Amino acid sequence: DLLKCHAAGFVYSVGMPAAVAASSAKALEIMRREPERVRRQQANSQYFTAKAKAAGLECGTAWGYGVIPVYIGETIKTLQVAQKLFEAGINAFPILPPGVPERTARLRFFINAGHEQSELDHTVATLARLVLAG
């Protein structure tokens, strides 16, 4: 009872909604039944990470699995790049202070098995042009 009332992990957590639990269980079932999806997602993520690094973009210590950060640094520039990407049909989620330390604002790219290499190439080229151009 003491832990339930005072431990941050209990005080600030909520139970998982049934719909989230059901969809998570179904996703795990599909992953086990179709492991090629997992391999393709991992290959796409590693491809994107390698292309981004080769283009001169900063991905930090990203391993190349699923969620790939690209560090921009300045908050305003990160928001501007995210908006320009969105206008170009590319959705990248900006992560800004106070969620991350000052001067480490970044974009997060969620890579999945359905992405084509041409899409990943286009994204990296567009991103590099926006970030590295000044």
C-alpha positions in Angstrom: 0.0 0.0 0.0 2.8 2.4 0.8 4.4 1.8 -2.6 1.1 2.2 -4.4 0.6 5.6 -2.8 4.2 7.0 -3.0 6.3 5.3 -5.7 6.4 7.4 -8.8 6.0 4.4 -11.0 2.6 3.7 -9.5 1.4 7.2 -8.8 2.0 8.4 -12.4 0.9 5.3 -14.3 -2.4 4.2 -15.6 -3.7 0.8 -16.7 -3.3 -0.1 -20.3 -6.6 0.4 -22.2 -8.2 -2.9 -23.5 -8.0 -1.7 -27.1 -4.2 -1.1 -26.8 -3.7 -4.5 -25.1 -5.7 -6.3 -27.8 -3.9 -4.5 -30.7 -0.5 -5.2 -29.1 -1.3 -8.9 -28.7 -2.5 -9.0 -32.4 0.7 -7.2 -33.5 2.8 -9.8 -31.6 0.9 -12.6 -33.2 1.5 -11.2 -36.7 5.2 -10.7 -35.9 5.5 -14.3 -34.9 3.5 -15.6 -37.9 5.3 -13.3 -40.5 8.9 -12.8 -39.3 9.8 -11.4 -42.8 7.9 -8.2 -41.8 10.3 -7.7 -38.9 13.3 -8.4 -41.1 12.1 -5.9 -43.7 11.4 -3.3 -41.0 14.9 -3.7 -39.6 16.5 -3.7 -43.0 14.6 -0.5 -43.9 15.7 1.2 -40.6 19.3 0.3 -41.0 19.2 1.4 -44.7 17.7 4.8 -43.6 20.2 5.2 -40.9 23.2 4.4 -43.1 21.9 6.8 -45.9 21.3 9.6 -43.4 24.8 9.3 -41.9 26.4 9.1 -45.3 24.6 12.3 -46.3 26.1 14.0 -43.3 23.1 14.0 -41.0 23.6 13.4 -37.3 21.8 10.3 -36.0 23.6 10.0 -32.7 23.9 6.5 -31.4 20.9 5.2 -33.3 21.2 1.5 -33.9 18.9 1.6 -37.0 15.9 -0.1 -35.5 12.4 1.4 -36.0 12.7 5.0 -34.6 15.6 7.0 -36.0 16.5 10.4 -34.6 18.1 13.1 -36.8 19.6 15.8 -34.6 19.0 19.4 -35.9 20.0 21.2 -32.7 18.1 24.5 -32.7 14.5 24.4 -31.7 13.2 26.9 -34.3 15.2 25.3 -37.2 13.9 21.8 -36.1 10.3 23.1 -36.4 11.0 24.8 -39.7 12.5 21.6 -41.2 9.6 19.5 -39.8 7.1 21.9 -41.5 8.9 21.9 -44.8 9.1 18.1 -44.7 5.4 17.9 -44.0 4.7 20.2 -47.0 6.8 17.8 -49.1 4.6 14.9 -47.9 7.1 13.6 -45.3 6.0 13.2 -41.7 8.7 13.6 -39.1 7.9 14.2 -35.5 9.9 17.0 -33.8 11.3 16.4 -30.4 12.0 19.6 -28.6 13.1 21.0 -25.2 12.1 20.4 -22.4 11.6 16.8 -23.7 15.3 16.8 -24.7 18.2 19.0 -23.5 18.6 22.4 -25.1 20.4 22.4 -28.4 19.6 18.7 -29.0 16.2 19.2 -30.8 15.7 16.4 -33.3 13.3 14.9 -35.7 12.1 11.3 -35.2 11.5 9.1 -38.2 9.4 6.0 -37.7 10.5 3.5 -40.3 8.3 0.5 -41.1 8.3 -2.6 -43.3 6.0 -0.9 -45.9 8.5 1.8 -46.8 10.2 1.5 -50.2 13.9 2.3 -50.6 13.0 5.0 -53.1 10.8 6.7 -50.4 13.7 6.4 -47.9 16.1 7.8 -50.4 13.8 10.8 -51.2 13.4 11.5 -47.5 17.1 11.5 -46.8 17.8 13.7 -49.8 15.1 16.2 -48.9 16.2 16.2 -45.2 19.8 16.7 -46.1 19.0 19.6 -48.4 16.9 21.3 -45.7 19.3 20.7 -42.8 22.7 21.1 -44.4 21.8 24.0 -46.7 21.9 26.3 -43.7 
